[in-house]
């Protein structure tokens, strides 16, 4: 950073891995992401030169991670940027100076590529820097034209600098040179020249702030500087790899196919640690889905090395130790991160077991696994595609890869449907500006449209001034109306995009005309605002009371605030008892009825910290912050909309409390009108119940439950008696096969539990027996195979159930002495019994 600071660059901290105002991206994928508005000109430039070390997370090259020395999911990108200031000549000269004079890399091992049509960059490298023309390679648009992050925006040609790793890394093809996919010529610096603004239709116009966007992978740079064998042999990764090797008891560096598994574990655990530290939790949605996919892929790699139990969580400490000096936030969340990862590992191992049963069901009688079935295993049970292929090949079954990829693409298209329209169309610009929020002072204002786009009835609008709160800090965007000459638009949502406040709109019901830019009146839906304000202020009160009841360790980990309802995630390791929940609910309610003033004020960040204001962990704040204070109880940094007095919240009711992730609890609560409506609904239900039962409903329900319990006990006794009777009949009709008995029940209405009871009863009455029992009400088919413990060395119930399943067209699994199955054709039961009888007769 010092090198570029000396050359007039502002040193900008890394942006978060989760982009704050870019709806096109799940994670920050490059250093320039936080600067997209600077290149596009949507916000005023605070500086014209910048340098960063940016945390990034990508999964575009996931299948290559671990196999090559240059691909990663989480990585750090060093970058220097120019926004309408210097251009190609300075950027190229400084890059060469830094590599050859500061890092003292061997210039004879450095090569360069340029875009095939970029004569200017080509001439600078040869004429100004002095590189021989044979070491400057012109490549195609695929290699040396940088597409915009998210599909639209700043883009342009690029020039890459490569380091020759030597002949040992070559693919030894005759044309192996710069641009080859092998690891010999490794790209260490990419200098992008953003000079175009790409529109959604693919056309490009001139970029307002033409400049420089560079990216240098820190991990690759360290590999070159340390003369390491690969990125995984550097000081960045080696401690993690060594820890993993010690845990599994397998040596690293002896076998490439083994090493790949260590590489995947080391790479993915870094991504997990950093993303979880920012509050992303593994789940089935968006960012959480990416983490769940990485964790499961890493755990499968660990299993190939031997362990069948959770192990990734034990690598968290190695990541923290390696990276904590640069990123202290991951150390603050070390224990919590390890708990979340361990919990997710345990969940996957359980899912894997059920997935294997599903896999066996899918492959029965097939020569190929359909692409949709393969995707179901991948999407529902977390099976990596290579695991599906591996398991299938063990059974000499092919996998429809094309069908799998089609199903994957269909899912991607579905997930893209929620993307903001503003990122897919070209803005119409009246004048520059990003929109100023004036909603703290008023819920309406006269203003003008300064930017818009339209598609059919749908439009997105940027206003010069807006009273609408844009989604931020967990609070959803506001709704309302925008009225112009002859038209009224309903505002459906408001959000940030590239620094702008964007209003998502649709013609209001009964609006006589269509939208046209100009002077407008903007009005927030007051009921929406009041209900959201009640919920938001209630989250502050809740956190204060949680700290009082549970302890000062409580810390907010996330929230969702919407009209009349909120979700509040917080750090705590135990389920709240009924008494604790009552204390919390009563504590919040007392603060509400005390009708305490809610003060909002702006002050320097240092002053807010001195006063003890609570800040969101990991959130970056400006020099001046907004403080929301409930005197004597709560003081937090917050930009959201709040009530003026706590009494305005009205009703408060905790709806549920549960686990959001390991070490994180979640409370969902209702306030205001929504809480009243929920309470009224419950009261009406209770009143209706009392009318149906008569008298005291609680006493009546207790009597009903007692009677129900007595009936269940009678049913259980009858069921056991029936099972013993059925077992006695089966034993009396047992067939003698060799030196053991074989019993079968071809049809019955028994469910699985009853079939188990019969199997137990048969085992009690006789020894050396194998049984096959069918049952199931109506169209459902269940079956059980059981084997006396004395015979389990000869016969395995799991293998026998597979044979039965194949005969009837179902599937199953279990343990050596008892296996269960389901599904199939009832007309083939006799055929299945005969097949099993024949198999038992032939088995020695």
Buried (B, 14 or more C-beta within 10 A) or exposed (E): EEBBEEBEBBEBEBBBBBBEBBBBBBBBBBBBBBBBBBBBBBBEBEEBBBBBBBBBBBBEEBEEBBBBBBBBBBBBBBBBBBBBBBBBBBBBBBBBBBBBEEEEBEBEEBBBBBBBBBEBBBBBBBEEBEBEEEBBBBBEEEBBBBEBBBBBBBBBBBBBBBBBBEEEBBEEEEEBBBBBEBBBBBBBBBBBBBBBBBBEEEEEEEBBBBBBBBBBBBBBBBBBBEEBBBBBBBEBBBBBBBBBBEBBEBEBEEEEEBBBBBBBBBBBBBBBBBBBBBBBBBBEEEBBBBBBBBBBBBBBBBBBBEBEEBBBBBBBBBBBBBBBEEBEEBBBBBBBBBBBBBBBBBBBBEBBEEBBBBBBBBBBEEEBBBBEBBBBBBBEBBBBBEBBBBBBEEEEBEBBBEBBBBBBEEBEEEEEEEBBBBBBBBBEBBEEBBBEBBBBEEBBBEBBBBBBBBEEEBBBBBBBBBBBBBBBBBBBBBBBBBBBEEBBBBBEBBBBBBBBBBBBBBBBEEBEEEBEBEEBEBBBBEEBBBBBBBBBBBBBBBBBBBBBBBEEEBBBBBBBBBBBBBBBBBBBEEEBEEEBBEBBBEBBBEBBEEEBEBEBEEBEBEEBBEEEBBBBBBEEBEEEBBBBBBEEBBBBBBBBBBBEBBBBBBBBBBBEBEEBBBBBBBBBBBBBBBBBEBEEEEEEEEEEEBEEBEEEBEEBEEEEEEEEEEEEEEEEEEBBEBBBEBBEEBBEEBEEBEEBBBBBBEEBEBBBEBBBBBBBBBBEBBEBBBBBBBBBEEEEBBBBBBBBEEBBEBBBBBEBBBBBBBBBBBBBBBEBBBBBBBBBEEEBBEEBBEBBBEBBEEEE
